[in-house]
Each structure stands twice: as C-alpha cells, then as structure tokens.
Amino acid sequence: MTTSRVTIKDVAARAGVSKGAVSLAFNRKPGLSEATRERIFTAARELGWEPNLTARSLSSSRVDVVGLAICRPARMLGLEPFYMEFVSGVESVLTEHACALLLRLVRSVEEEAGLLESWWRGRQIGGAILVDFRADDPRVVAAERLGLPVVAVGHPSLTGSLTSVWTDDATAVTEAVRYLAALGHRRVARVGGAAALGHTVMRTAAFDAAARGLGLTGAWQVATDYSGEAGARATRSMLTAAPPDRPTAIVYDNDIMAVAGLAVAAEMGLSVPRDVSLLAWDDSQLCRLTHPTLSAMSHDVHGFGAEAARTLFGAITGRGPGSHPVPTPVLTPRGSTAPPKV
C-alpha cells in the first residue's frame, strides 16, 4: 500500500483556503490576515508539508538577510559589551556581502525555534546564527529538520550536526584558576553566568576540576544572570563571609559583573588587589577604564562575530571551513590581581 505525497492543495483544503493563499503565506506576501496565515502554517505542520526551500537555497549562493535571535532581556543586552561587539563583528562581514541582519530578542529557546521556522518558511532569511546553546537544545532539531543553513556558536557537544564555531572555555577557566593559585591564592571564587547555558556548565566543571587538581579547598561558585546587579549581590555575599571563608580572589564570567564587583569591594572598604583580586572575562573597554584596571581573560569578541558570519556564508555556499574552534581567551594580567595579603 502506498501513501500519496502531501501537496499544496492538501494544505489549502486543510486550512480552508485557496492554493494561492498558501503561496502568499509562505512567501510572506500581503493580502492575508495574521490569523489566516497562522492557520495555514498550522495545517502545513500537521500534514508535514513544507515548500522546497532547501532546493531554493542550494540553487543560489546569494543571501540577502541573516537571522540572529538572542534570549536576553532588552535592557541587559544594551548594557553587556559582549553582544554589542559580537554583532559588530557579524555586521562587518555582512556588509561585505551586501547582506542585512534581522535581529530579534526572544524569551526562550523554544520561542526561537518557532521563530526560525517562521523566518525560513516565510523566506525572510537565507541563514541564521544561533547562540547560547543548552543541553538538548530544541533549535538543533528544528534547524536540522528545516534544512536551514546555520552556524552554531557553541561547543560541538551541544550543537549536534550543525556547523559550529566555539572557544575552549574549559582551557581558559583552567588557566585563570592556575594563575590565581600561582599567585598564592587558596580561596578562589567564581561568579558564573546562567546555569542553564552550556558554556556555563563547562566553565563550572572546569573550575571545579582545576581547583581540585590544585588542592584549593576554599573554591566555590555561584550562578547569576550576567547582570551587574547580580554580580554585585554575589560579590557582596562572598566578601561578607568570615575571614577564614572569604575568598581572596574572584573570577567573573563577564566584565560587567567584574566592574560591579570592583564597586562592591570599594563600598566595603576593601582594596583591590591588596585585599581581594578580581579577574574578568571577555576584556572589553570597561576593563581598561576602571581603577585599578581589571585583569581579564582576553577574547577578540568582534573577531569571533566576524568568524561566525564567515562560517555561515561558507556553510551556505559549501565552500567553508566547516566546524572549527576560534582562539581561546588568554590571560591579560593588569592591576586587579596580585598575591594575597599575608
């Protein structure tokens, strides 16, 4: 027994519209209400039908729009230097290709997976850059199912078969802990990012492993949302601990939290680095504008964004390098780290 192939006519019948209306919906043409458009998309999903967008992509290497969705609050995104520099790097490459960036903020990765499908089915994008991966991330399955050309900014253990670019965060964290231990610190803390993020999980595991390997019995960590407020709260909690438990060095998962931590130390009458050493991540201009200047794990974030965009165009044309790491963040000592006070 054979089953007939689902066609655009079947989708139209299921949605109660004409074949022309289905075509309008999937080509994002005017003339349909949003309710009708969504009814058509729902019917197509239920029947397992989709237009031959993969063939369209393969027939032309030209891309006019690249999509990027970020699951962060708008206010925080405007304050965090990482994404501003990353997007700047992406844009530098898109400009060379006369291509535009379609940027959207979302509330969850599930919402982003649906958005990617809508963008791709509606022919609004020719490819996408995916960031902030989690374990069992639904965007991996969505992109694979759609045949959507993407570059995943994340470790291959999180990104399935998707073309990916990543930094070796575990090596960078290990270097940071070893550096502070070499200065003589035995009580080292870390103010981490969102616990659900894959790179946070990797940094957490690497920090624990490095601390155990060096015999740092006073090492501990706390997860935050990357905001300056959360970084300040975590730092205040750490520095109000009794002296035997209070860390003499703190590593931060981004620079805005490190700057907030520096302000908290001053508020509490502690001198950096005499009373406590601070080490930031990413090394934006913020780290060089504080007093003292912040030691950091330096990372060319602009270059990272540019490499992600180049890799995406390579994935679309079939002439790219495929999945590959980018340079690991490297230690840049400045005025905020020193041996602990005896």
BELNOR-V240013 format. One record per residue. RES is the residue in three letters. PHI is phi in whole degrees, 0 to 359 (none if undefined). PSI is psi as a letter, one per 30 degrees, with the letter a starting at -180 (NA if undefined). BURIAL is + if it has 24 or more other ideal C-beta (glycine too) atoms within 12 Angstrom, else -. Layout:
res=RES phi=PHI psi=PSI burial=BURIAL
res=RES phi=PHI psi=PSI burial=BURIAL
//
This chain:
res=MET phi=none psi=k burial=-
res=THR phi=248 psi=l burial=-
res=THR phi=250 psi=k burial=-
res=SER phi=285 psi=k burial=-
res=ARG phi=287 psi=k burial=-
res=VAL phi=290 psi=k burial=-
res=THR phi=238 psi=l burial=-
res=ILE phi=298 psi=f burial=+
res=LYS phi=295 psi=e burial=-
res=ASP phi=295 psi=e burial=-
res=VAL phi=297 psi=e burial=+
res=ALA phi=299 psi=e burial=+
res=ALA phi=296 psi=e burial=-
res=ARG phi=296 psi=e burial=+
res=ALA phi=273 psi=f burial=+
res=GLY phi=73 psi=h burial=-
res=VAL phi=227 psi=l burial=+
res=SER phi=275 psi=l burial=-
res=LYS phi=298 psi=e burial=-
res=GLY phi=298 psi=e burial=-
res=ALA phi=293 psi=e burial=+
res=VAL phi=298 psi=e burial=+
res=SER phi=297 psi=e burial=+
res=LEU phi=300 psi=e burial=+
res=ALA phi=298 psi=e burial=+
res=PHE phi=281 psi=f burial=+
res=ASN phi=259 psi=g burial=-
res=ARG phi=55 psi=h burial=-
res=LYS phi=269 psi=l burial=-
res=PRO phi=289 psi=l burial=-
res=GLY phi=115 psi=f burial=-
res=LEU phi=234 psi=k burial=+
res=SER phi=285 psi=l burial=-
res=GLU phi=296 psi=e burial=-
res=ALA phi=295 psi=e burial=-
res=THR phi=293 psi=e burial=-
res=ARG phi=300 psi=e burial=+
res=GLU phi=292 psi=e burial=-
res=ARG phi=297 psi=e burial=-
res=ILE phi=293 psi=e burial=+
res=PHE phi=298 psi=e burial=+
res=THR phi=296 psi=e burial=+
res=ALA phi=299 psi=e burial=+
res=ALA phi=296 psi=e burial=+
res=ARG phi=296 psi=e burial=-
res=GLU phi=297 psi=e burial=-
res=LEU phi=272 psi=f burial=+
res=GLY phi=72 psi=g burial=-
res=TRP phi=257 psi=k burial=+
res=GLU phi=208 psi=k burial=+
res=PRO phi=294 psi=l burial=+
res=ASN phi=282 psi=i burial=-
res=LEU phi=285 psi=f burial=+
res=THR phi=297 psi=e burial=-
res=ALA phi=296 psi=e burial=-
res=ARG phi=300 psi=e burial=-
res=SER phi=294 psi=e burial=+
res=LEU phi=289 psi=f burial=-
res=SER phi=282 psi=f burial=-
res=SER phi=214 psi=k burial=-
res=SER phi=271 psi=g burial=-
res=ARG phi=278 psi=k burial=-
res=VAL phi=232 psi=k burial=+
res=ASP phi=264 psi=e burial=-
res=VAL phi=222 psi=k burial=+
res=VAL phi=245 psi=k burial=+
res=GLY phi=265 psi=k burial=+
res=LEU phi=213 psi=j burial=+
res=ALA phi=249 psi=k burial=+
res=ILE phi=233 psi=k burial=+
res=CYS phi=266 psi=i burial=+
res=ARG phi=216 psi=k burial=+
res=PRO phi=298 psi=k burial=-
res=ALA phi=301 psi=e burial=-
res=ARG phi=297 psi=e burial=-
res=MET phi=290 psi=e burial=+
res=LEU phi=299 psi=e burial=+
res=GLY phi=289 psi=f burial=-
res=LEU phi=264 psi=f burial=+
res=GLU phi=274 psi=j burial=+
res=PRO phi=297 psi=f burial=+
res=PHE phi=306 psi=e burial=+
res=TYR phi=288 psi=f burial=+
res=MET phi=297 psi=e burial=+
res=GLU phi=290 psi=e burial=+
res=PHE phi=297 psi=e burial=+
res=VAL phi=297 psi=e burial=+
res=SER phi=301 psi=e burial=+
res=GLY phi=294 psi=e burial=+
res=VAL phi=301 psi=e burial=+
res=GLU phi=299 psi=e burial=+
res=SER phi=298 psi=e burial=-
res=VAL phi=276 psi=e burial=+
res=LEU phi=299 psi=e burial=+
res=THR phi=299 psi=e burial=-
res=GLU phi=298 psi=f burial=-
res=HIS phi=258 psi=g burial=+
res=ALA phi=53 psi=h burial=-
res=CYS phi=241 psi=k burial=+
res=ALA phi=255 psi=l burial=-
res=LEU phi=254 psi=k burial=+
res=LEU phi=259 psi=j burial=+
res=LEU phi=254 psi=k burial=+
res=ARG phi=220 psi=k burial=+
res=LEU phi=265 psi=k burial=-
res=VAL phi=235 psi=l burial=+
res=ARG phi=264 psi=f burial=-
res=SER phi=201 psi=l burial=-
res=VAL phi=289 psi=f burial=+
res=GLU phi=295 psi=e burial=-
res=GLU phi=297 psi=e burial=-
res=GLU phi=295 psi=e burial=+
res=ALA phi=300 psi=e burial=+
res=GLY phi=293 psi=e burial=+
res=LEU phi=295 psi=e burial=+
res=LEU phi=301 psi=e burial=+
res=GLU phi=297 psi=e burial=+
res=SER phi=297 psi=e burial=+
res=TRP phi=301 psi=e burial=+
res=TRP phi=288 psi=e burial=+
res=ARG phi=295 psi=e burial=+
res=GLY phi=275 psi=g burial=+
res=ARG phi=57 psi=h burial=+
res=GLN phi=274 psi=f burial=+
res=ILE phi=227 psi=l burial=+
res=GLY phi=256 psi=f burial=+
res=GLY phi=179 psi=l burial=+
res=ALA phi=213 psi=l burial=+
res=ILE phi=251 psi=k burial=+
res=LEU phi=250 psi=k burial=+
res=VAL phi=229 psi=l burial=+
res=ASP phi=56 psi=i burial=+
res=PHE phi=282 psi=k burial=+
res=ARG phi=243 psi=l burial=+
res=ALA phi=294 psi=k burial=-
res=ASP phi=53 psi=h burial=-
res=ASP phi=292 psi=k burial=+
res=PRO phi=293 psi=f burial=+
res=ARG phi=291 psi=f burial=+
res=VAL phi=297 psi=e burial=+
res=VAL phi=297 psi=e burial=-
res=ALA phi=299 psi=e burial=+
res=ALA phi=294 psi=e burial=+
res=GLU phi=295 psi=e burial=-
res=ARG phi=294 psi=e burial=-
res=LEU phi=283 psi=f burial=+
res=GLY phi=72 psi=g burial=+
res=LEU phi=286 psi=k burial=+
res=PRO phi=292 psi=k burial=+
res=VAL phi=220 psi=l burial=+
res=VAL phi=238 psi=k burial=+
res=ALA phi=262 psi=k burial=+
res=VAL phi=270 psi=j burial=+
res=GLY phi=177 psi=l burial=+
res=HIS phi=297 psi=k burial=+
res=PRO phi=304 psi=f burial=-
res=SER phi=293 psi=f burial=+
res=LEU phi=252 psi=f burial=+
res=THR phi=249 psi=g burial=+
res=GLY phi=58 psi=b burial=+
res=SER phi=271 psi=g burial=-
res=LEU phi=290 psi=k burial=+
res=THR phi=297 psi=k burial=+
res=SER phi=224 psi=l burial=+
res=VAL phi=231 psi=k burial=+
res=TRP phi=202 psi=l burial=+
res=THR phi=253 psi=l burial=+
res=ASP phi=274 psi=i burial=+
res=ASP phi=295 psi=e burial=+
res=ALA phi=297 psi=e burial=+
res=THR phi=295 psi=e burial=+
res=ALA phi=295 psi=e burial=+
res=VAL phi=297 psi=e burial=+
res=THR phi=300 psi=e burial=+
res=GLU phi=298 psi=e burial=+
res=ALA phi=297 psi=e burial=+
res=VAL phi=294 psi=e burial=+
res=ARG phi=295 psi=e burial=+
res=TYR phi=298 psi=e burial=+
res=LEU phi=294 psi=e burial=+
res=ALA phi=294 psi=e burial=+
res=ALA phi=294 psi=f burial=-
res=LEU phi=287 psi=f burial=+
res=GLY phi=113 psi=g burial=-
res=HIS phi=284 psi=k burial=+
res=ARG phi=247 psi=f burial=+
res=ARG phi=246 psi=j burial=+
res=VAL phi=244 psi=k burial=+
res=ALA phi=243 psi=l burial=+
res=ARG phi=226 psi=k burial=+
res=VAL phi=260 psi=j burial=+
res=GLY phi=269 psi=l burial=+
res=GLY phi=268 psi=a burial=+
res=ALA phi=298 psi=k burial=+
res=ALA phi=296 psi=f burial=-
res=ALA phi=283 psi=f burial=-
res=LEU phi=286 psi=k burial=+
res=GLY phi=300 psi=e burial=+
res=HIS phi=289 psi=f burial=+
res=THR phi=293 psi=e burial=+
res=VAL phi=300 psi=e burial=+
res=MET phi=293 psi=e burial=+
res=ARG phi=295 psi=e burial=+
res=THR phi=298 psi=e burial=+
res=ALA phi=296 psi=e burial=-
res=ALA phi=293 psi=e burial=+
res=PHE phi=298 psi=e burial=+
res=ASP phi=299 psi=e burial=+
res=ALA phi=295 psi=e burial=-
res=ALA phi=294 psi=e burial=+
res=ALA phi=296 psi=e burial=+
res=ARG phi=296 psi=e burial=-
res=GLY phi=297 psi=f burial=-
res=LEU phi=263 psi=g burial=+
res=GLY phi=70 psi=h burial=-
res=LEU phi=274 psi=j burial=+
res=THR phi=287 psi=f burial=-
res=GLY phi=261 psi=g burial=+
res=ALA phi=273 psi=k burial=+
res=TRP phi=208 psi=l burial=+
res=GLN phi=222 psi=l burial=+
res=VAL phi=219 psi=k burial=+
res=ALA phi=267 psi=k burial=+
res=THR phi=221 psi=a burial=+
res=ASP phi=257 psi=g burial=+
res=TYR phi=78 psi=f burial=+
res=SER phi=280 psi=l burial=+
res=GLY phi=297 psi=e burial=+
res=GLU phi=297 psi=e burial=-
res=ALA phi=292 psi=e burial=+
res=GLY phi=297 psi=e burial=+
res=ALA phi=294 psi=e burial=+
res=ARG phi=298 psi=e burial=-
res=ALA phi=297 psi=e burial=+
res=THR phi=296 psi=e burial=+
res=ARG phi=298 psi=e burial=+
res=SER phi=297 psi=e burial=-
res=MET phi=292 psi=e burial=+
res=LEU phi=279 psi=f burial=+
res=THR phi=268 psi=f burial=-
res=ALA phi=293 psi=l burial=-
res=ALA phi=298 psi=k burial=-
res=PRO phi=313 psi=e burial=-
res=PRO phi=296 psi=f burial=-
res=ASP phi=256 psi=f burial=-
res=ARG phi=291 psi=k burial=+
res=PRO phi=292 psi=k burial=+
res=THR phi=262 psi=f burial=+
res=ALA phi=209 psi=k burial=+
res=ILE phi=228 psi=k burial=+
res=VAL phi=256 psi=k burial=+
res=TYR phi=245 psi=k burial=+
res=ASP phi=279 psi=f burial=+
res=ASN phi=208 psi=l burial=+
res=ASP phi=280 psi=f burial=+
res=ILE phi=293 psi=e burial=+
res=MET phi=288 psi=e burial=+
res=ALA phi=294 psi=e burial=+
res=VAL phi=296 psi=e burial=+
res=ALA phi=296 psi=e burial=+
res=GLY phi=296 psi=e burial=+
res=LEU phi=298 psi=e burial=+
res=ALA phi=294 psi=e burial=+
res=VAL phi=295 psi=e burial=+
res=ALA phi=301 psi=e burial=+
res=ALA phi=296 psi=e burial=+
res=GLU phi=301 psi=e burial=-
res=MET phi=270 psi=g burial=-
res=GLY phi=77 psi=g burial=-
res=LEU phi=263 psi=k burial=+
res=SER phi=264 psi=k burial=-
res=VAL phi=254 psi=k burial=+
res=PRO phi=257 psi=g burial=+
res=ARG phi=299 psi=e burial=-
res=ASP phi=266 psi=e burial=+
res=VAL phi=205 psi=k burial=+
res=SER phi=264 psi=k burial=+
res=LEU phi=235 psi=k burial=+
res=LEU phi=228 psi=k burial=+
res=ALA phi=265 psi=l burial=+
res=TRP phi=233 psi=k burial=+
res=ASP phi=88 psi=e burial=+
res=ASP phi=64 psi=h burial=+
res=SER phi=281 psi=a burial=+
res=GLN phi=302 psi=f burial=-
res=LEU phi=306 psi=e burial=+
res=CYS phi=293 psi=f burial=+
res=ARG phi=260 psi=g burial=-
res=LEU phi=256 psi=f burial=-
res=THR phi=272 psi=l burial=+
res=HIS phi=229 psi=j burial=-
res=PRO phi=288 psi=l burial=+
res=THR phi=296 psi=k burial=+
res=LEU phi=270 psi=k burial=+
res=SER phi=296 psi=k burial=+
res=ALA phi=205 psi=l burial=+
res=MET phi=272 psi=j burial=+
res=SER phi=284 psi=k burial=+
res=HIS phi=212 psi=k burial=+
res=ASP phi=280 psi=i burial=+
res=VAL phi=291 psi=e burial=+
res=HIS phi=301 psi=e burial=+
res=GLY phi=296 psi=e burial=+
res=PHE phi=296 psi=e burial=+
res=GLY phi=298 psi=e burial=+
res=ALA phi=297 psi=e burial=+
res=GLU phi=293 psi=e burial=+
res=ALA phi=299 psi=e burial=+
res=ALA phi=295 psi=e burial=+
res=ARG phi=298 psi=e burial=+
res=THR phi=293 psi=e burial=+
res=LEU phi=298 psi=e burial=+
res=PHE phi=297 psi=e burial=+
res=GLY phi=295 psi=e burial=+
res=ALA phi=294 psi=e burial=+
res=ILE phi=291 psi=e burial=+
res=THR phi=273 psi=f burial=-
res=GLY phi=78 psi=g burial=-
res=ARG phi=240 psi=g burial=-
res=GLY phi=269 psi=l burial=+
res=PRO phi=280 psi=f burial=-
res=GLY phi=75 psi=a burial=-
res=SER phi=293 psi=k burial=+
res=HIS phi=196 psi=l burial=-
res=PRO phi=280 psi=l burial=+
res=VAL phi=251 psi=l burial=+
res=PRO phi=306 psi=k burial=-
res=THR phi=289 psi=k burial=-
res=PRO phi=306 psi=k burial=+
res=VAL phi=241 psi=l burial=-
res=LEU phi=290 psi=k burial=+
res=THR phi=235 psi=j burial=+
res=PRO phi=291 psi=k burial=+
res=ARG phi=224 psi=b burial=+
res=GLY phi=275 psi=f burial=+
res=SER phi=261 psi=g burial=+
res=THR phi=232 psi=k burial=+
res=ALA phi=196 psi=l burial=+
res=PRO phi=302 psi=k burial=-
res=PRO phi=292 psi=l burial=+
res=LYS phi=292 psi=k burial=-
res=VAL phi=281 psi=NA burial=-
//
